[in-house]
Amino acid sequence: MSKGGIQGDYIKDVAQIRKIIKESENFVFFTGAGISRESGIPTFRDKDGLWKKYDPSKLASRTAFISNPKLVWDFFYSRQRLVCQAECNDAHSAIERFEKTIQERSCWVITQNIDRLHQRAGSQNVIELHGNIFGVLCIECGKREQYNHDNFFNNFSEEKIPICTSCNNILKPDVVLFEEQLPPDEWRQAVQLSSECDVMFIIGSSLNVSPANTLPYHALKNQAVLIEINPNVTEMTSIMDFSLRESAPNILSKIFDLV
Ligand code: NAD
């Protein structure tokens, strides 16, 4: 196996990965913003990423929301508009097809993304570590409501901050902002699945955000095969069994259409 990966020479790697897939039972796809990039949704930390233009502490932190909810909502409304117009790409679809073909074996997507594109592609087993952009949460009474890309803007107007129908307080996008904890049930399940998997695909994540970026270590403790799909080197490339320096839609179609 190629620890750290062989740049530009992925044909041999793909053949080996396909063999490993045939012999394995439990799969986890751990995904980040890069998987949705070709759907037109910018990542955070690439050269054209959102955090190169905006300050996350002013737009996506708990403190920012409490001090200026209108500014935070303006930012999220613009992202919701973008995601409404986006379509899932070949990477989301390849994972969904794989999930269908492996029958009794276990296959889960654990995503840091808030765009719901895995669900739109048809994936059934999706754990959202950071919530999603079409959910709203009342910060006072805790009431939650879930919408989707088809109906979100039928219910909310970009002119106003949404208000809770139960207690009249302001609603927050039901995503995990900086300074907030991950949802405990989802996190527990993600750790368990990672600790039990035989193969973990780590796709389109810079692996900069903690604690999500500890999941590959849980998989490693189970001696899982770690397969990174990312055009760029990441914080954890050195622990990977394979690093395929390719765009996710391109390489995932190659791996799974042949399995
Ligand atoms: P990140 O911006 O830190 O890293 C993105 C990674 O994707 C980079 O390593 C980059 O090299 C890689 N990449 C770029 N294009 C790619 C492609 N075509 N194929 C494969 N990989 C590609 O994003 P992250 O690691 O997911 O950071 C975590 C945070 O980002 C989470 O909090 C998440 O909620 C948030 N986020 C989500 C979305 C979304 O829902 N689509 C978008 C932006 C950020």
Boltz pocket constraint, residues with backbone or C-beta under 6 A from the ligand:
constraints:
  - pocket:
      binder: B
      contacts: [[A, 31], [A, 32], [A, 33], [A, 34], [A, 35], [A, 36], [A, 37], [A, 38], [A, 41], [A, 42], [A, 43], [A, 44], [A, 45], [A, 46], [A, 49], [A, 112], [A, 113], [A, 114], [A, 115], [A, 116], [A, 130], [A, 176], [A, 203], [A, 204], [A, 205], [A, 206], [A, 207], [A, 208], [A, 209], [A, 229], [A, 230], [A, 231], [A, 232], [A, 233], [A, 234], [A, 246], [A, 247], [A, 248], [A, 249]]
      max_distance: 6.0
